[in-house]
Amino acid sequence: MKSLTITSPAKVNLHLEVLKKRADGYHELLTIFHRISLADTLTLQKKPAGITIQTNHPGVPTGHRNMIWKAFEMVKKDFPFEGGVTVRLKKRIPVAGGLGGGSSNAASFLLGLKRLYRLPLTQKALLKMGARLGADVNFFLLNTRQALGEGAGERLKSLSCQKRFWFVLVTMPKALSTARVYSVLQPADYREPSLTKKIQIAKLPHGLSKYLLAQKQVSLRNDLQAASIRCYPALSRVLKLFDSLNVKARLISGSGPSVFGVTTSKNKAAELAKQIRKSLRTYKQIIVCHSL
């Protein structure tokens, strides 16, 4: 095999709870990752040595700051092999949009590189590297639609989810870094974890489907939302727009600046997207997608 192509899906966080700040400066989280159909495409091609990254997006670094590059160097160090790779990355996931694009790219690259060179990478080894690369990477290494994430998000438990949701994503014109959002996060933005039991959170997607079908309001939680709005005040306008359009469940995904509304059908999502485009005429990144 000289080359292969692999998809790299995005995610939304249906729940994101900040539990506490750790001694190392990171925050303990409890979150629900949900895989969606919006995806990038990676084509990996063998070459004699090293790594070259090519992309259609000017905002994506093609050097050592790219998580794909870091993943390649990590594999070369831990599992040395002869050969290199050219990566052609076709971006569809908004960059720095709170949708896990960079983490997904790194995970898909690891899985693709394993296949391309038939590397002896076990699931345990992949997850160990994923945790070192970034908090969201391990979710994309799992073959699951949905997972409960703990720690910084790297400790995962797959959650059963038979229901397919439809999403309308609105991504703000300017990127928002996760580091910036955490830098303005205040203790008052998150509350004690005892108020929401882990077992109840794990059942949230089932309850979400039930409430949406009954046309009832669903209060989704993201403890980073207030900090994201401090960094990007226009996010509140999008949230209010979803409310005015009678969307029963909406939330900022991760650290933003993407906001999603949840519906139960393709037709409802398409109609919602149409209404949003009328109100936000200058916004180009309004995307309809579904659970993967």
Secondary structure as GFF3:
##gff-version 3
##sequence-region A 1 292
A	DSSP	beta_strand	3	21	.	.	.	ID=ss1
A	DSSP	beta_strand	27	47	.	.	.	ID=ss2
A	DSSP	beta_strand	51	55	.	.	.	ID=ss3
A	DSSP	alpha_helix	67	78	.	.	.	ID=ss4
A	DSSP	beta_strand	84	90	.	.	.	ID=ss5
A	DSSP	alpha_helix	101	117	.	.	.	ID=ss6
A	DSSP	alpha_helix	123	133	.	.	.	ID=ss7
A	DSSP	alpha_helix	137	141	.	.	.	ID=ss8
A	DSSP	beta_strand	146	151	.	.	.	ID=ss9
A	DSSP	beta_strand	155	158	.	.	.	ID=ss10
A	DSSP	beta_strand	166	171	.	.	.	ID=ss11
A	DSSP	alpha_helix	178	183	.	.	.	ID=ss12
A	DSSP	three_ten_helix	187	189	.	.	.	ID=ss13
A	DSSP	three_ten_helix	193	195	.	.	.	ID=ss14
A	DSSP	alpha_helix	198	202	.	.	.	ID=ss15
A	DSSP	alpha_helix	204	213	.	.	.	ID=ss16
A	DSSP	alpha_helix	225	231	.	.	.	ID=ss17
A	DSSP	alpha_helix	235	244	.	.	.	ID=ss18
A	DSSP	beta_strand	250	252	.	.	.	ID=ss19
A	DSSP	beta_strand	258	263	.	.	.	ID=ss20
A	DSSP	alpha_helix	266	279	.	.	.	ID=ss21
A	DSSP	beta_strand	286	290	.	.	.	ID=ss22
###
